[in-house]
């Protein structure tokens, strides 16, 4: 086969590598781009049999079959490169005289693909680790709890609105935080809102914010609302069952339109938040009573998750105690160990206040324990006796009386100490915050002011 001068000039000007092989497998020609890209001098390849250079070359397949291979990618061992080639038979007077191959080095692309594959695997592993870390506090050996956690993990990656149901103290906010941290919004804010703590008159300004001068006494320059502060992240609406019908209507409109107006503002602001709600009430029953809007219920009840109470997952108590004690050890700077005997006593109790009550009991035990390990007497009497009646004067009140006789307290200190203790005890035995407010006989505003005063929010 002879290549005329004009054809050779064209082949030499190409940026892609070109190799011509005759039907007897002899390499007849390689262009300049081939020698430069693959660092192979012409004299080392031209005139040689292709079988001796690359035994399993794809060019040999075309020489045998007579069928072209277009955009064929393979690894060439003699070149130690990944290449993509168009391998086409040369036909002269109806007879195949050889094969011309135009090829390009794609090693860099292949390396990038491998790097991307490794990155995706690494990213997947990091996501698994993040999920495990996010849901570590919700580890369980109980089927019912494991099923609930599994569902939470599945929906965490989506933007679906989640409705968390469960008794007071089961850890609804812990669930909400875990879902947020395992979601694609984890780098953005998680903003919890206790609906019951916001009076109706302040709801709009707290949730939506307000413009400068929108009402008498408003902050100069205006204020961002909680929705705006949560932008890109997650908005956790706790105790949504306590929301008045008037407030429900405002929330429904925002969820439907996915935008809101600041108080005194004319501009609609897009709402980019994932909503998670929580309640200890049966919303279906509240709808029947006329205290909760049915249309709002269907908007927020997209993925309902019911968290089982602690009495239904007593097997998890050792793990929960270990995790909660780890937090309390850091808080009090005390290392206190717990043995099987203590766990056995705690497992006999039904925990009507759930994980929150367990935390409070463990905090009491850590606070009063003077040793490096717990003993039975460190456990509050009502727990040891297995009675849920905490209204009968618990030991904490008895100890307060002794201290008052033997210590020089100022009257204000005594009153504050007693008030804080009473608040703690009433909250423990109450179904929710509203129940606690009724038991105390004070206004909602006064109740939350006291919680804030004693750092009990």
DAFENMO-V71320 format. One record per backbone hydrogen bond with DSSP energy under -0.5 kcal/mol. NH is the residue of the N-H (numbers start at 1). CO is the residue of the C=O. E is the energy in kcal/mol with one decimal. If there is no record, write none. Layout:
nh: [NH/NH]
co: [CO/CO]
e: [E/E]
This chain:
nh: [4/8/9/10/11/12/13/14/14/17/19/20/21/22/23/25/27/28/28/29/31/35/36/37/38/39/40/44/45/46/47/48/50/52/53/53/54/57/60/61/62/63/64/65/66/69/72/73/74/76/76/77/80/81/83/83/84/85/86/87/87/88/88/90/91/92/95/97/98/99/100/101/102/103/103/104/106/106/107/110/111/112/113/114/115/116/117/118/119/120/121/122/123/124/125/126/127/128/129/130/131/132/133/134/135/136/138/139/146/147/148/149/150/151/152/153/154/155/156/157/158/162/163/164/164/165/165/166/170/175/176/177/178/179/180/181/182/183/186/188/191/191/192/193/195/195/197/198/199/202/203/203/204/206/207/208/209/209/210/211/214/218/222/223/225/226/227/229/230/231/232/233/234/235/236/236/237/237/238/238/240/240/242/243/248/249/250/251/252/253/254/255/256/257/258/259/260/262/263/265/269/270/271/272/273/274/276/277/278/279/283/285/286/287/288/289/290/290/291/292/297/298/299/300/301/303/305/307/307/308/312/313/316/317/320/321/322/323/324/325/326/327/328/329/330/331/332/333/334/336/337/343/344/345/346/347/348/348/349/354/355/356/356/357/358/359/360/361/362/363/364/365/366/367/368/369/374/378/379/383/384/385/386/387/390/397/398/399/400/401/402/403/404/405/406/407/409/414/415/416/417/418/419/420/421/422/423/424/425/426/427/428/429/430/430/436/437/438/439/440/441/442/447/448/449/450/451/452/453/454/455/456]
co: [2/4/5/6/7/8/9/10/11/103/101/29/99/26/97/22/48/20/26/20/18/31/32/33/34/35/35/41/42/42/27/45/25/49/49/50/50/54/57/57/58/59/60/61/62/87/85/71/83/74/81/75/76/76/74/81/104/72/102/69/85/86/100/98/89/95/92/90/90/21/88/19/86/17/101/84/82/104/82/106/107/108/109/110/111/112/113/114/115/116/117/118/119/120/121/122/123/124/125/126/127/128/129/130/131/133/135/136/142/143/144/145/146/147/148/149/150/151/152/153/155/275/303/162/277/163/305/279/167/171/172/173/174/175/176/177/178/180/183/185/189/234/190/236/193/238/194/195/197/199/199/200/200/202/203/204/204/205/223/263/211/215/219/210/208/206/207/225/226/228/272/230/189/274/191/234/235/276/193/236/237/278/239/240/244/245/246/247/248/249/250/251/252/253/254/254/269/267/209/262/260/268/258/270/271/233/235/162/237/164/281/282/282/283/284/285/286/287/286/286/293/294/295/296/297/161/163/165/305/306/309/310/313/314/316/317/318/319/320/321/322/323/324/325/326/327/328/329/329/334/372/339/340/341/342/343/344/345/346/351/169/169/353/353/354/355/356/357/358/359/360/361/362/363/364/365/337/375/376/380/380/381/383/382/388/394/394/395/396/397/398/399/400/401/402/403/407/410/411/412/413/414/415/416/417/418/419/420/421/422/423/424/425/426/427/432/433/434/435/436/437/437/443/444/445/446/447/448/449/450/452/451]
e: [-0.6/-2.2/-2.0/-1.7/-2.4/-2.5/-1.2/-0.7/-0.7/-1.7/-2.2/-2.8/-2.6/-2.9/-1.2/-2.1/-2.5/-2.5/-0.7/-1.5/-1.9/-1.6/-2.2/-2.8/-2.2/-0.5/-0.9/-1.3/-1.9/-3.0/-3.4/-1.8/-3.7/-1.0/-0.8/-0.5/-3.1/-1.7/-0.5/-0.9/-1.4/-2.3/-1.8/-2.6/-3.0/-2.2/-2.8/-0.6/-2.3/-0.5/-3.0/-0.7/-1.7/-1.6/-2.8/-0.5/-2.1/-2.7/-2.3/-3.0/-0.6/-0.6/-2.6/-3.4/-0.6/-3.3/-1.2/-2.8/-1.0/-2.9/-2.6/-2.6/-2.0/-2.8/-0.6/-1.9/-2.9/-0.5/-0.6/-2.9/-2.8/-2.3/-2.5/-2.5/-2.6/-2.8/-2.4/-2.6/-2.5/-2.6/-2.1/-2.8/-3.2/-2.4/-2.3/-2.5/-2.4/-2.1/-2.5/-2.8/-2.6/-2.5/-2.5/-3.2/-2.4/-1.0/-1.4/-1.3/-2.8/-2.5/-1.6/-2.6/-2.4/-2.0/-2.1/-2.3/-1.9/-2.1/-1.1/-0.6/-1.4/-1.6/-2.1/-0.6/-3.0/-0.6/-3.1/-1.3/-1.7/-2.1/-2.4/-2.6/-2.2/-2.5/-2.2/-2.8/-1.5/-1.4/-1.3/-2.2/-0.6/-2.8/-0.7/-3.3/-1.0/-2.1/-1.5/-1.6/-0.6/-1.5/-0.9/-0.7/-0.5/-2.4/-2.9/-3.1/-0.7/-0.9/-1.7/-2.6/-1.8/-2.1/-2.0/-2.6/-0.7/-2.3/-2.2/-2.1/-1.5/-1.3/-3.8/-3.1/-2.4/-3.0/-2.7/-0.6/-0.7/-2.7/-2.6/-1.0/-0.6/-2.4/-1.9/-1.5/-2.5/-1.8/-1.2/-2.4/-2.7/-1.8/-1.6/-2.4/-2.5/-2.5/-1.8/-0.7/-2.0/-0.5/-2.7/-2.5/-3.2/-0.5/-3.1/-0.7/-0.6/-2.3/-2.5/-3.1/-1.9/-2.1/-1.0/-0.5/-1.9/-2.1/-1.6/-1.8/-0.8/-0.7/-2.4/-1.0/-1.9/-2.0/-1.0/-2.0/-1.9/-1.6/-3.0/-3.1/-0.6/-0.5/-1.5/-1.9/-1.8/-1.7/-2.6/-3.0/-2.1/-2.3/-2.9/-2.6/-1.6/-1.4/-2.2/-2.8/-1.3/-1.9/-2.7/-1.5/-0.8/-0.7/-2.5/-1.9/-2.6/-1.6/-2.3/-2.3/-0.7/-0.9/-1.0/-1.7/-0.8/-1.5/-0.6/-1.2/-2.1/-2.6/-2.3/-2.5/-2.6/-2.6/-2.2/-2.4/-2.7/-2.4/-2.1/-1.7/-2.1/-2.0/-1.7/-1.0/-1.9/-2.7/-0.7/-1.7/-1.3/-1.4/-1.2/-2.8/-1.7/-1.8/-1.7/-2.3/-2.3/-1.4/-1.4/-1.7/-1.5/-2.1/-2.5/-2.6/-2.5/-2.4/-2.8/-2.5/-2.0/-2.5/-2.4/-2.3/-2.3/-2.7/-2.4/-1.7/-1.5/-0.8/-0.6/-2.0/-2.4/-2.1/-2.2/-2.2/-1.6/-1.2/-2.3/-2.3/-1.8/-1.9/-2.1/-2.1/-2.2/-2.3/-1.2/-3.6]
